Amino acid sequence: MGLFGFGKKEKDKMKDGLEKTRTGFWGNILNTLTGSKIDDDLYDELEEQLILADVGGEVAVKLVDKLRDRVKEKGLKTGEEAADQLRELIADEMRPEAEMELDGHPAVILVIGVNGVGKTTSIAKLADHYTRQGRRVMLAAGDTFRAAASEQLEIWADRAGVPLVKAGEGADPAAVIFDTVKSATARGYDMVIADTAGRLHNKANLMGELAKISRSVKKASPEASLETLLVLDAITGQNAISQAKEFCKAANATGIILTKLDGTAKGGCVVAVKQRLGLPVRFIGVGEGIDDLIPFTPEGFVEELIPRTGWKH
């Protein structure tokens, strides 16, 4: 896979996708550290720059405090040495406790999120990603409340070259997902990626619906594993994280897909996701193409965010 679990293609995509971010607010962070002597003014400016980069106040303070301790402990003198430590601290902040659980028969991924964040396209991109890894993927059109949701997913399923199970508008999402898992098991598919309703803002409804879906997955295949990925829009940054807090609790989400990262000069919300939601970022979207959703690795992300050799224009 290459550096930090990436192949060259993923690394190039991440580099291009993070261009705005790297040369925007994070460029200021690198410039703040480069050639600077380490003193209180530097820490104050760094904290301010991290907040401007959408890391959020709490995480910015925590990172700067940890950096201060690390610099003292190691007796560091230059801004470049501090930048190296900052990379490590940011990567630690984002590191997941465990890998995704995808060893079930089939492995089921539920994809949740409010409308407009890129949920449908993320499902197709996930399908493309896992198909390229050699898995046989089937999609479930479980967002039966939104007119045209399954038609939209069908177009993307065709692009990804994977089959789709759907029902009429207003059908029971749990029943659609049950049928898909049953069909995948019978036909030897090893992964199901399911769309779910994007507008169940009422917490009780959402919890009820997703609990019902979880039961239907296990009922259809007792050997299935289940991951629930919440899609967030990186352009709305900290606002998206705030809105997602309740959603995450209600939905029992296990990870995050952060879309539209190529469209923001801030990008710091990636750093704050795990601290604020208690969930790891699993994939990031860095473009419109079907292969522009890439697996997230903290080290790979930080290396592109705060490059070691200045800008590479």
Summary of the structure (lengths in Angstrom):
residues: 313
radius of gyration: 20.6
end to end distance: 25.2
largest distance: 65.5
contacts: 1124
relative contact order: 0.19
helix: 55%
strand: 13%
